[in-house]
Amino acid sequence: MYTRNEVINGDMILVIMDIEGFELFYENSYQLVILDIMLPGMTGHELLREIRKISDTPILMDKFGFESLKQEWWHYSLKDEIYPNKYFDFLVS
């Protein structure tokens, strides 16, 4: 697992793939967060709830691992979040 800071056209983007990414979120200001739903130790939704307590930064959630359409619809119903189908890598270069 890894967490990465990226700067694209002057915008700070945080890619959270592990719980340590939450510490970076507290320490910096980001224009976008890419958050994996499947994190070691907690779910991405638990981390999302913590982030929403302090920030309205846009969050793009990686939904790889959804097991059913019903579960996908539940995730989609959370407001202001985007759940793209993972037919691509989130590699930011």
N, C-alpha and C positions, 0 to 999 in steps of 0.2 A: 504494500500500500504506500501511497505517497500523497503529499499535498504540494501544490505548486502555486507560486505567484507568477503572474504573467502581465506584461505591459504591452498592450496592442494599441497603436495610435494614441498613446498617452493615457489610455484608460487602464486602471488597475483591475485585474481579474483574478479571482481566487478560485482554484480548483481544489475542492475538498474531497479527498479519498480516504481520510482517516481522521480520528478525533483530534489530533494535534492541529488540524486546520482551523478549529474553532478558536484556538489561542491567537492565531494569526488574524482572524477576523476581528477579535477584540482590539488588537494592537494597531490595525491599519484601517484605511477607508477604501472601499472597493465600489466600483460601478456595477459589477456583476459577480455573482458567485455561481459556480457550477458544483452541485452537491450530489454525491452518490447516495442512493437510497440504502444500499447495503454497506454499512460501516462496521468495522470491528468494535464490539463493546456497546453499541447503541445503533438505532436506526437513523437514517437520514431525516425521517419525520420528527423524531425526538430532537435532533439537532436543529431542524427548521423551527420548531416551537421556541427553542432558546434564542435563536437569532431574531425571530419576530418580536420577542420581548424588548429588544433594544434597537432594531433597525428595520427599515422597509426596503433595503437593498434588493433589487431583482435577483431571483434565484432560479436557475435552470437545473432541474433535477433529472438525473440519469435514472431511467426506470428499467434498466436491464434487470431481469430476474422476476418480473411480474409473472404470476402463475395463471391468472385468469382474467377475463374481461371484467368481471365483477370487481376484482381487486383494482384493476386499472381505472375503472370508473370512480372508485372511492378516492384514489389518489388524485385524479383529475378534478374532483369536486373541491379540493382545497383551493382557496382563492389566491389569485395573483401569482400562481406558479405555473411553470410550463413543463410538461412531461413529454419530451419527444420520443418517438420510437427510436431505439438504438440500432439503426442500420449503418452506423458510422462510428468512428472512434472520436473521443473527445480530445484527441491530441491537439494541443494548441502550439503552433510553432511560429 
